Amino acid sequence: MNKTVPMPLVTLNQWFIFIIVLLSLSTGLYNLLLLPFITGIIGLLFKKNPIILIGSQFLRKHKSSYPQEEIAQLQFNQTIAVTCLGISLIGFNFGIPTLGFIFAIMVGLAALVANLGFCVGCFIRFQWQQYQFRRQQNNG
């Protein structure tokens, strides 16, 4: 099984999330957030993100010729995004719009910043792995 995904597909997924969050917040159609939420859930459950699957049809070169992202990292990031989008949807649909805005903006900004070169999820995962390593060293 392939353990990486071409970066252009990861970037496509990040742009998809950012654009949907932007559209949702700018139009007030908050249930548009269901699009990245559902595609993210599908990706987590079935290890096949629909946006990445569609985008892979448009790659011009062989998948392995692109810089790669580790699937484990992608899944970690997707878990954070889906969780935040879920909380946002709960906020908007249960009369807590501040909660909805905070979590939607966090996801949108994280997706935008990732496309600009800094992956918040990657940073969080790295720090978590470092913490686990240090804890293991202290206990072992």
N, C-alpha and C positions, 0 to 999 in steps of 0.2 A: 504494500500500500504506500502511495506517495505521501510523504510527511511534510511537504511544503506546497505552497501556493504561489504562483507568479505575482510579484508585487503590483503590476498593473491591475490585476483583478482585486487585490486588497484596496488599492487606491480607488477603483471604481466603487466598491462597496462603501468606502468612507465618504466619497462624494455623494452617493445616493442618500446616505444617512443625513449628511449636512443639508442637502437641498430639500429633502422632505421636512426636516426640522424647520428650516427657514420658511418654506411654504406654509407649513402648519401654523407657525407662530405669527407670520405676517398676514395670513388670511383669517385666522381664528377658527380654521377647520382642524381642530386638535386631534380628531380621530384619524387624520392622515398619518399620525404617528404609528398607527397600526401597521402600516406598510413595512417600515424597517423592523418593527417589533416582531411581526409574524415571520418575515424572511429570516430574521435572526434566530427565532425559536426553531424554525425548520432547520437552519444550519447547525444549531446545537444538537438537536435531537437526531438528525439523520446524517450529519457531517457533510451536507451538501447545501450550501447557501444558494438560493435561486438566482440572486444577483451575480454571484461569481460564476455560476453555471451558464447563465446567458452571456455574460461578458467573455467567457472562454471561447465562445464561438467566433469572436471577432479578433482574437490574437493573430497577428500576422506571421509570427515565428513559432517554432516549437516551444512549448511551455517551459522546458528546462533551460532555454537560452535567456530567460529573463532573470533578474535578481529575484530571490525567493524569500518568502515569509514562512516561518515555521507554523504548521497547523495548530500546534499546542498554544502558541502565542495568539494566533487568530481566534481560537476558541475562548481563550481567557478574555481577550478584548471584547469579543461578542457577548460573553456572559455579563460583563460590566454594562455594555450598551443596552442589552435586553432588560436587565434589571432596572436601569435608570429610566428607560422608555416605559417600562411597566409602571413604575412609581409615578412618572409623569402622567400617564393615561389615567391612573387611579385619581390623581389630583384633579385633573380636568373633569373627569366624569363623576366625581363625588363632591363637587363644590369647594375644592381646595385649590384654586387656580395658581396660587403662589407656589405650591408644591409642584404643580404641573410645569410652570415656567422654569423654576430652578433646575429641575432634572432634565427637561428638554434642552435648555440652554447648555447645561453641562455636557450632554451628549453631542450637541451640535458643535460646540467649541472644541471638544476632544477630537471629533472627526476632522474639523478644519485644521486644527493644529497638527494632527497626524499627517495631513496632506502637505503641510508646510515643513514637515521634517522632524517633529518631536512627537513620539508616541507615548501618551500618558499611560495607557495600559501596559506598555512595555516597561516603563519606569516602575510602575506599581508591582508588576510581576517580578522584575529584577530585585527590587527591595524585599519582597516576600521571600524569594529564594535565598537571598543573603541572610535574612533573619532565620530561616529554617536551618541553613548551614551553620550559622553561629550557635544556634541552640543545640544542634546535634553535636558540635565540637565541645560545648560546655558540658553536655550530658554524657559524652562518650569517653 
